[in-house]
Amino acid sequence: MLTLLTCSECAAGPELRRRLHAALRQLGVKPIFSIVDVAALPLTDPRVAYPAPTLLWRDRDLFGVPEPPAPYPPPT
């Protein structure tokens, strides 16, 4: 599953979402992915430590950034 981590304060989130839609369409793949508001996640969720926006594929950063270790800092 492809997941876009973002938040309402993330200025780059909408642009990444548009580019992700376009890239998936160009690849002939349905643009299906989940959008998660990191600000709404519990602080025990490791996804809160990733910067917004971030793309996760099967809960791993698409660009190879390792999962942040606990304790997790507040969302950025």
C-alpha positions as a Markdown table, in Angstrom:
| # | Residue | x | y | z |
|---|---|---|---|---|
| 1 | Met | 0.0 | 0.0 | 0.0 |
| 2 | Leu | 1.2 | 3.5 | -0.9 |
| 3 | Thr | 0.7 | 6.1 | 1.7 |
| 4 | Leu | 1.2 | 9.9 | 1.6 |
| 5 | Leu | 2.0 | 11.4 | 5.0 |
| 6 | Thr | 1.0 | 15.0 | 5.2 |
| 7 | Cys | -0.7 | 17.5 | 7.4 |
| 8 | Ser | -2.8 | 20.6 | 6.9 |
| 9 | Glu | 0.2 | 22.9 | 7.6 |
| 10 | Cys | 2.3 | 21.2 | 4.9 |
| 11 | Ala | 2.7 | 23.5 | 2.0 |
| 12 | Ala | 4.2 | 20.8 | -0.3 |
| 13 | Gly | 1.6 | 18.2 | 0.4 |
| 14 | Pro | -0.9 | 19.2 | -2.3 |
| 15 | Glu | 1.8 | 19.5 | -4.9 |
| 16 | Leu | 3.2 | 16.0 | -4.1 |
| 17 | Arg | -0.3 | 14.6 | -4.2 |
| 18 | Arg | -0.8 | 16.1 | -7.7 |
| 19 | Arg | 2.5 | 14.8 | -8.9 |
| 20 | Leu | 1.9 | 11.4 | -7.5 |
| 21 | His | -1.5 | 11.2 | -9.3 |
| 22 | Ala | 0.2 | 12.2 | -12.5 |
| 23 | Ala | 3.1 | 9.7 | -12.1 |
| 24 | Leu | 0.8 | 6.8 | -11.4 |
| 25 | Arg | -1.4 | 7.6 | -14.3 |
| 26 | Gln | 1.6 | 7.9 | -16.6 |
| 27 | Leu | 2.7 | 4.4 | -15.4 |
| 28 | Gly | -0.7 | 3.1 | -16.2 |
| 29 | Val | -1.5 | 2.4 | -12.6 |
| 30 | Lys | -4.7 | 3.5 | -10.9 |
| 31 | Pro | -3.8 | 6.5 | -8.7 |
| 32 | Ile | -4.9 | 4.7 | -5.5 |
| 33 | Phe | -3.1 | 5.6 | -2.2 |
| 34 | Ser | -4.0 | 6.5 | 1.3 |
| 35 | Ile | -3.5 | 10.0 | 2.7 |
| 36 | Val | -2.7 | 10.2 | 6.4 |
| 37 | Asp | -2.7 | 13.4 | 8.4 |
| 38 | Val | 0.4 | 12.9 | 10.7 |
| 39 | Ala | -1.0 | 15.5 | 13.1 |
| 40 | Ala | -3.9 | 13.2 | 13.8 |
| 41 | Leu | -1.8 | 10.1 | 14.6 |
| 42 | Pro | -1.0 | 9.1 | 18.2 |
| 43 | Leu | 2.5 | 10.0 | 19.3 |
| 44 | Thr | 3.2 | 6.2 | 19.6 |
| 45 | Asp | 2.8 | 5.8 | 15.9 |
| 46 | Pro | 6.3 | 5.7 | 14.2 |
| 47 | Arg | 4.9 | 7.7 | 11.2 |
| 48 | Val | 4.7 | 10.8 | 13.3 |
| 49 | Ala | 8.5 | 11.1 | 13.2 |
| 50 | Tyr | 8.7 | 11.4 | 9.4 |
| 51 | Pro | 8.7 | 14.9 | 7.9 |
| 52 | Ala | 5.6 | 15.9 | 5.9 |
| 53 | Pro | 5.2 | 15.2 | 3.1 |
| 54 | Thr | 6.6 | 11.7 | 2.9 |
| 55 | Leu | 5.7 | 8.7 | 0.7 |
| 56 | Leu | 5.6 | 5.3 | 2.3 |
| 57 | Trp | 5.5 | 2.0 | 0.3 |
| 58 | Arg | 4.5 | -0.9 | 2.6 |
| 59 | Asp | 5.3 | 1.3 | 5.7 |
| 60 | Arg | 8.8 | 2.1 | 4.4 |
| 61 | Asp | 10.0 | 5.4 | 3.1 |
| 62 | Leu | 9.9 | 5.4 | -0.7 |
| 63 | Phe | 13.3 | 7.0 | -0.8 |
| 64 | Gly | 15.0 | 4.8 | 1.7 |
| 65 | Val | 14.9 | 7.0 | 4.8 |
| 66 | Pro | 15.0 | 4.6 | 7.8 |
| 67 | Glu | 12.1 | 4.4 | 10.3 |
| 68 | Pro | 12.9 | 6.9 | 13.0 |
| 69 | Pro | 13.7 | 5.2 | 16.4 |
| 70 | Ala | 11.4 | 5.7 | 19.4 |
| 71 | Pro | 10.7 | 7.9 | 21.3 |
| 72 | Tyr | 9.2 | 9.7 | 18.3 |
| 73 | Pro | 9.4 | 13.5 | 18.0 |
| 74 | Pro | 6.3 | 15.5 | 17.4 |
| 75 | Pro | 5.2 | 15.7 | 13.7 |
| 76 | Thr | 6.9 | 18.3 | 11.5 |
